[in-house]
Each structure stands twice: as structure tokens, then as C-alpha cells.
Amino acid sequence: MRWSDVVEFVPILLKGAGISVFITISCLLLSTALGLVWALLKMSRFAAVRRAVATLINVVRGLPMIVLLFYIYFVFPDIHLRLDALEASIVGLAFGYSTYVAEIIRSGIESVDPGQYEAAQSLGMGKVKTMTRVILPQAIKVALPPYSNTLVSMLKDSSLASTITVAEMTREGSLIAAATFQNLTVYTLVAIGYLALSLPLMGLTRHLERRFGKHKVK
């Protein structure tokens, strides 16, 4: 590994790392919104809705993320839904992870003492206000540790976007390696890049587990 190669390759990989972070943040926001919808629908009073959402979640969780990306990027154009590679990677990863986030949110909501519902209702709160002001703030504390762990997985799986030509860090690394044959240097730098992004998130996960772990809802 030559220092001159490191100096030459790092700026290119940093540009790719920026795309990786953008994919991760976009996936986080979209999967959280979708996950909340799936969670609430899965807790619906209508059995048909619960079964439909449960089936959706099970099917999506049973598919590899890379298959979701390929399906959205290569199959959707056949039904006149065309997304560019970056959009397809965000939509595919977010849709896949929304099913995991849904289960995290649902378990957090179900961990709240049912008496909290009754107390809120006795104070004249409607269902929406009860959920947003009483239940969700407590459920979030329970959901935070596994949710932050899922964020780490999102970051690592952003590398799958390289399979549909998104120029994120792994893709940039593979292009450099193909052009220079400096495989050791390139992929060592890529590995260090992912570690540099992941380790702070892992530290956040451990902190949240210590603070809110084991359902420490007050």
C-alpha cells in the first residue's frame, strides 16, 4: 500500500461516501414514515387489514434487499414506472427496511401499559391525540435501541446500491480497483470508510441500550 495511492484514492471514495450517507438518511426518513403506517395498520381493529399488512411484511422481509432493488430498477420500467438508479436504491431499501421498522414501532407501542390508553380516554383525549401525546412518546423510548441498530444495517446495505450502478463508496472503490488493480489498497480504504461511518452509530446504539434498554419506560 503506497501513500501516494491513498492520497489519490481517498477524495474519490469520500465522494462516494457522501452518496452512501445520502442514501442512508433518505432511507431512514422514508422507512420510518412507512414503518409507522404499517405498524398502525397492523394494529387496526379490522382483521382483514391486519392480515393484509402482516402478509405484506412477511413477504417483504422474506426477500433479499438486492432482489427488491433489482425488481424496482429493472422490472418497474416494464409497467411504465421508471426510476433512476439512485431513486430506485432509496425506494427499494426504504421499502424493505420499513417492514423491520414497523415491527420495532409496533413492539414499542404494545409495550406501553394499556392503562395509559384508559387514562388518556378518561381525560377526554381522542384516539389520535392519545397516540401522539401519550403512547408514541413512551413507545419511542422502547424502540430507540433496536431502531438505531437498524440504522447501522441501513448504512451497510447502502453498498447494495452499487449493484444498480449508483456511484456510492463501494461502486467507486470497485471502479478504482478495476482501473488500477490496487485491490488491497482500495478495498482496505473502503472497509475503513464504512467502519468510520458505522462505529459512531454503534456507539449510539450501545448508549441507547444502556439508557432505555429492557423497556425502561417511566
C-alpha positions in Angstrom: 0.0 0.0 0.0 1.6 3.2 -1.2 0.8 6.6 0.5 0.6 8.3 -2.9 -2.2 5.8 -3.9 -4.1 6.6 -0.6 -3.8 10.3 -1.3 -5.2 9.8 -4.8 -8.0 7.4 -3.9 -9.4 8.9 -0.7 -11.1 12.0 -2.3 -12.9 9.8 -4.8 -14.0 7.4 -2.1 -15.1 10.3 0.1 -17.4 11.5 -2.7 -18.9 8.0 -2.8 -19.2 8.1 1.0 -21.3 11.2 0.6 -23.7 9.3 -1.6 -23.8 6.4 0.8 -24.7 8.8 3.7 -27.4 10.5 1.5 -28.9 7.1 0.7 -28.9 6.1 4.3 -30.5 9.3 5.6 -33.2 9.2 2.8 -33.8 5.5 3.6 -34.1 6.3 7.3 -36.7 9.1 6.7 -38.8 7.2 4.2 -38.7 3.8 6.0 -39.7 5.4 9.3 -42.7 7.1 7.8 -43.8 3.9 6.0 -43.0 1.8 9.1 -45.2 3.9 11.2 -48.1 3.4 8.7 -47.5 -0.4 8.6 -47.4 -0.6 12.4 -50.6 1.3 12.9 -52.4 -0.7 10.2 -51.2 -4.0 11.7 -52.8 -2.9 15.0 -56.0 -2.0 13.2 -59.3 -3.2 14.7 -60.2 -4.6 11.3 -58.9 -8.2 10.9 -58.7 -8.0 7.1 -56.4 -5.0 7.3 -54.2 -6.7 9.9 -53.9 -9.9 7.8 -53.1 -7.9 4.7 -50.4 -5.9 6.3 -48.9 -8.9 8.1 -48.7 -10.7 4.8 -47.0 -7.7 3.2 -44.5 -7.5 6.0 -43.7 -11.2 5.9 -43.3 -11.3 2.1 -41.0 -8.3 2.0 -38.9 -9.5 4.9 -38.5 -12.8 3.2 -36.9 -11.2 0.2 -33.2 -10.2 -0.1 -32.7 -6.4 -0.3 -30.8 -6.9 -3.6 -33.9 -8.5 -5.1 -36.0 -5.6 -4.2 -33.5 -3.2 -5.8 -33.4 -5.3 -9.0 -37.2 -5.5 -9.1 -37.7 -1.8 -8.8 -34.9 -0.8 -11.1 -35.3 -3.4 -13.8 -39.0 -4.5 -13.6 -40.8 -1.3 -12.8 -39.9 0.3 -16.3 -41.9 -2.6 -17.9 -45.0 -1.2 -16.1 -44.1 2.4 -17.0 -42.7 3.3 -13.6 -39.2 4.4 -14.3 -36.8 5.5 -11.6 -33.1 6.4 -11.9 -30.6 4.2 -10.1 -30.3 6.5 -7.1 -34.1 6.8 -6.7 -34.5 3.1 -7.1 -31.9 2.3 -4.4 -33.6 4.6 -1.9 -37.1 3.4 -2.6 -36.1 -0.3 -2.6 -34.0 -0.1 0.6 -36.6 2.1 2.4 -39.5 -0.2 1.4 -37.6 -3.2 2.6 -36.5 -1.6 5.9 -39.9 -0.2 6.5 -41.1 -3.7 7.4 -38.4 -4.0 10.0 -39.1 -0.6 11.4 -42.9 -1.4 11.5 -42.2 -4.3 13.9 -39.9 -2.2 16.0 -42.6 0.5 16.3 -45.4 -2.0 16.9 -43.5 -3.7 19.7 -42.8 -0.3 21.3 -46.4 0.7 21.2 -47.5 -2.7 22.6 -45.1 -2.3 25.5 -46.9 0.7 26.8 -49.2 -0.2 29.7 -52.8 -0.4 28.5 -53.8 1.7 31.4 -52.3 4.7 29.7 -54.9 4.4 27.0 -57.7 4.3 29.6 -56.2 7.3 31.5 -56.0 9.4 28.4 -59.5 8.5 27.3 -60.8 9.4 30.8 -59.3 12.9 30.3 -61.3 13.3 27.1 -58.5 12.7 24.6 -59.4 11.3 21.2 -57.6 8.4 19.7 -55.2 10.5 17.6 -54.3 12.8 20.5 -53.8 9.8 22.8 -51.5 8.1 20.3 -49.4 11.2 19.5 -49.2 12.7 23.0 -49.3 9.7 25.3 -48.5 6.4 23.6 -45.8 7.3 21.0 -43.5 9.3 23.3 -43.3 6.3 25.6 -43.1 3.8 22.7 -40.2 5.7 21.2 -38.0 5.1 24.3 -38.5 1.3 23.9 -38.0 1.4 20.2 -34.9 3.6 20.1 -32.2 0.9 20.7 -33.3 -1.6 18.0 -34.2 1.4 15.7 -30.6 2.7 16.0 -29.3 -0.7 15.3 -31.4 -0.9 12.1 -29.8 2.4 11.1 -26.4 0.7 11.1 -27.7 -2.0 8.9 -29.2 0.6 6.5 -25.7 2.2 6.2 -24.1 -1.1 5.4 -26.8 -2.1 3.0 -26.4 1.2 1.1 -23.5 -0.6 -0.6 -26.1 -2.7 -2.4 -26.9 0.4 -4.5 -23.6 -0.3 -6.3 -25.3 -3.3 -8.0 -27.5 -0.9 -9.9 -24.7 1.5 -10.8 -25.1 4.1 -8.1 -21.7 5.7 -7.5 -21.6 5.2 -3.8 -18.5 4.2 -1.9 -18.4 0.5 -2.9 -19.0 1.3 -6.5 -16.3 4.0 -6.6 -14.0 1.6 -5.0 -14.7 -1.2 -7.5 -14.1 1.2 -10.4 -10.8 2.4 -8.9 -9.7 -1.2 -8.3 -10.7 -2.2 -11.9 -8.6 0.7 -13.3 -5.6 0.4 -11.1 -5.5 -3.2 -9.9 -4.7 -1.9 -6.4 -7.2 -4.2 -4.8 -5.6 -4.3 -1.4 -5.3 -0.5 -1.1 -8.7 0.3 -2.5 -10.8 -2.2 -0.5 -8.9 -1.6 2.7 -9.8 2.1 2.3 -13.5 1.2 1.6 -13.6 -1.0 4.7 -12.1 1.8 6.8 -14.6 4.2 5.4 -17.6 2.0 6.4 -16.1 1.5 9.8 -15.6 5.2 10.3 -19.3 5.7 9.5 -20.6 2.7 11.4 -18.6 2.9 14.7 -20.2 6.2 15.9 -23.7 4.7 15.2 -22.8 1.5 17.0 -21.7 3.7 20.0 -25.0 5.5 19.8 -26.8 2.1 19.9 -24.9 1.0 23.0 -25.7 4.3 24.7 -29.4 4.0 23.9 -29.5 0.3 25.1 -27.9 1.4 28.4 -30.3 4.3 28.8 -33.6 2.8 27.5 -32.9 -0.9 27.3 -35.0 -3.6 28.9 -38.2 -1.5 28.5 -37.2 1.2 30.9 -40.4 3.2 30.4 -41.2 5.5 33.3 
